Amino acid sequence: MPQLSNHDVVACPSCHAPIRWTVTAAGKPLPVDADPAEDGNTAAYYDGTGRLRSRGLSKDRPVLEHAEWLARPHFASCKARPARRSSSSGQRARTGVRPAPQRWQP
């Protein structure tokens, strides 16, 4: 396991656990646990500018490369994670009926 600096460790706003914010390949922020995890499914690394980046381990790239370390997304370990948003039936409620398209007739 690599020795990581604590300069980018912050507290989770929900459970106050130590986390690090990474940026995915899609440019989205992803919180990961501050310490490396043996059971993680995300590869985290510092790029050339010092930004913490992350990528999911996939079939195409299933192993760690270069200076990457295994991280666990904080969503998996947050003690105060929000409840799921889906309704009990799993279907979205219909709020109205869409009108039929107008057909032009000569």
C-alpha positions in Angstrom: 0.0 0.0 0.0 1.3 3.4 -0.8 1.9 6.0 1.8 -0.5 8.8 1.1 -0.4 12.4 2.3 -3.3 13.7 4.3 -3.4 17.1 2.6 -6.5 16.3 0.5 -8.4 14.4 3.2 -11.7 16.0 4.2 -14.7 14.9 6.3 -17.8 13.4 4.7 -20.7 15.9 5.1 -23.0 13.1 6.2 -21.1 10.8 8.4 -17.9 12.8 9.1 -15.6 9.9 8.0 -12.3 10.9 6.3 -12.7 10.9 2.5 -10.8 12.1 -0.6 -12.5 13.6 -3.6 -11.4 12.2 -7.0 -12.4 13.1 -10.5 -13.5 10.3 -12.8 -12.6 10.0 -16.5 -16.1 11.5 -17.3 -15.2 14.6 -15.2 -17.5 13.7 -12.3 -16.6 14.0 -8.6 -16.4 10.7 -6.8 -15.7 10.5 -3.0 -13.5 7.6 -2.0 -12.5 6.4 1.5 -9.3 8.2 2.6 -7.3 5.0 3.2 -6.5 2.5 0.4 -8.8 -0.6 0.5 -7.8 -4.2 -0.4 -11.5 -4.9 -1.4 -11.8 -1.7 -3.5 -13.1 -1.6 -7.0 -11.7 1.8 -8.1 -8.2 2.6 -9.1 -7.1 6.0 -7.8 -4.0 8.0 -8.8 -2.5 11.5 -8.8 -2.1 12.8 -12.4 0.8 15.1 -13.5 -0.9 18.2 -12.1 -1.5 16.7 -8.7 -5.2 16.1 -9.1 -6.6 12.9 -7.7 -8.2 10.9 -10.5 -10.1 7.6 -10.4 -11.3 4.9 -12.8 -13.4 1.9 -12.3 -11.7 -1.5 -12.8 -13.2 -3.1 -15.9 -12.7 -6.2 -18.0 -10.6 -4.1 -20.4 -8.3 -2.8 -17.6 -8.8 -5.1 -14.6 -5.4 -4.5 -12.8 -3.7 -1.5 -11.3 -1.3 0.4 -13.5 1.8 2.4 -12.6 1.1 4.5 -9.5 -2.5 3.5 -8.9 -3.9 2.3 -5.6 -7.1 0.5 -4.8 -9.8 2.7 -3.3 -13.4 2.0 -2.2 -16.1 4.5 -3.3 -17.4 6.2 -0.1 -21.0 5.5 -1.1 -20.4 1.8 -0.2 -19.2 2.6 3.3 -21.0 5.8 4.4 -22.9 5.2 7.6 -25.4 8.0 6.9 -26.1 7.4 3.3 -29.4 8.7 2.1 -32.4 6.4 1.5 -33.0 5.2 -2.0 -35.3 7.5 -4.1 -37.3 4.8 -5.9 -40.9 4.3 -4.9 -42.1 1.0 -3.5 -43.4 -0.3 -6.8 -40.2 0.7 -8.7 -42.1 2.5 -11.3 -42.4 6.2 -11.7 -45.8 7.7 -11.0 -47.6 9.1 -14.1 -48.6 12.6 -13.7 -50.6 13.1 -16.9 -51.3 11.8 -20.3 -49.4 13.1 -23.3 -51.7 14.4 -26.1 -51.7 12.5 -29.4 -49.7 14.1 -32.1 -51.8 16.2 -34.6 -52.1 14.7 -38.1 -52.5 16.9 -41.1 -55.2 15.8 -43.4 -56.0 17.4 -46.8 
